[in-house]
């Protein structure tokens, strides 16, 4: 009977993991590794890497997300384009940002 419970628990964990990994994105993302800059109030500049991008936003990798405000300008170093963005999720060394309305077209 104990093995039956373990099997049921394993199935449940698998189902939970599958549900947790389903993405709820409005636009498909593509993976990339591009240098970029985070510009805060035209005074502070932070280096970062664009790890993924979509029509609506970016996944960023940086040394630390500590001190990065919820809104800033992201400059794509390769294309030279600037985006006004807002943070939608935050991890210790990662940020998920969404293009603000003026850039989302």
C-alpha positions as CSV (number, residue, x, y, z in Angstrom):
1,X,0.0,0.0,0.0
2,X,2.9,2.4,0.7
3,X,4.2,2.0,-2.9
4,X,0.8,2.8,-4.2
5,X,0.7,6.1,-2.3
6,X,4.2,7.0,-3.5
7,X,3.2,6.4,-7.1
8,X,0.1,8.6,-6.7
9,X,2.2,11.3,-5.1
10,X,4.7,11.2,-7.9
11,X,1.9,11.5,-10.5
12,X,0.4,14.4,-8.6
13,X,3.8,16.2,-8.5
14,X,4.3,15.6,-12.2
15,X,0.9,17.1,-13.0
16,X,1.6,20.1,-10.7
17,X,5.0,20.7,-12.4
18,X,3.4,20.5,-15.9
19,X,0.8,23.0,-14.9
20,X,3.4,25.3,-13.4
21,X,5.5,25.3,-16.6
22,X,2.7,26.3,-18.9
23,X,3.4,29.8,-20.1
24,X,0.8,32.5,-20.1
25,X,2.5,34.9,-22.5
26,X,0.7,37.2,-24.9
27,X,3.5,36.8,-27.4
28,X,5.9,34.0,-28.1
29,X,9.5,34.6,-27.0
30,X,12.8,33.9,-28.7
31,X,16.0,33.2,-26.9
32,X,19.0,35.4,-27.4
33,X,22.2,36.5,-25.8
34,X,22.6,40.2,-26.5
35,X,24.4,42.9,-24.5
36,X,22.2,45.8,-23.2
37,X,22.1,48.7,-20.8
38,X,19.6,49.6,-18.2
39,X,19.4,53.4,-17.8
40,X,17.9,54.9,-14.7
41,X,16.9,58.6,-14.7
42,X,19.6,59.3,-17.3
43,X,22.2,59.1,-14.5
44,X,22.8,55.4,-13.7
45,X,23.8,52.8,-16.2
46,X,23.8,49.0,-15.5
47,X,25.1,46.3,-17.9
48,X,22.8,43.4,-18.6
49,X,22.2,40.6,-21.1
50,X,18.9,40.1,-23.0
51,X,18.3,36.4,-22.6
52,X,14.9,36.3,-24.3
53,X,12.7,38.7,-26.2
54,X,9.2,38.9,-27.5
55,X,7.0,41.6,-29.1
56,X,5.9,42.7,-25.7
57,X,9.0,42.4,-23.5
58,X,12.4,41.0,-22.5
59,X,14.0,38.5,-20.0
60,X,17.1,40.2,-18.6
61,X,20.1,38.7,-16.8
62,X,22.2,41.0,-14.6
63,X,24.6,40.9,-11.7
64,X,21.9,41.8,-9.2
65,X,18.4,43.2,-9.6
66,X,18.8,45.0,-6.2
67,X,18.4,48.7,-6.7
68,X,16.9,48.5,-10.2
69,X,13.6,50.5,-10.1
70,X,10.3,49.2,-11.5
71,X,10.5,51.4,-14.6
72,X,13.6,52.3,-16.7
73,X,15.0,52.6,-20.2
74,X,16.5,49.5,-21.8
75,X,19.0,50.0,-24.6
76,X,19.6,47.1,-27.0
77,X,23.4,47.5,-27.6
78,X,23.3,45.5,-30.9
79,X,20.4,47.3,-32.5
80,X,20.8,50.6,-30.7
81,X,17.1,50.8,-29.9
82,X,15.7,52.2,-26.7
83,X,12.6,50.8,-24.9
84,X,10.7,52.3,-21.9
85,X,10.0,49.2,-19.8
86,X,8.4,48.2,-16.5
87,X,9.4,45.2,-14.4
88,X,6.7,42.5,-14.3
89,X,8.7,39.9,-12.3
90,X,12.0,40.0,-10.4
91,X,14.6,37.4,-9.3
92,X,17.9,37.9,-7.6
93,X,19.8,38.1,-11.0
94,X,16.9,38.2,-13.5
95,X,14.2,40.6,-14.5
96,X,11.2,40.2,-16.7
97,X,10.2,43.5,-18.2
98,X,7.3,44.6,-20.4
99,X,7.5,47.2,-23.0
100,X,5.4,50.2,-22.0
101,X,2.6,51.2,-24.3
102,X,4.6,53.8,-26.3
103,X,7.0,51.1,-27.5
104,X,4.7,48.1,-27.8
105,X,3.6,48.8,-31.4
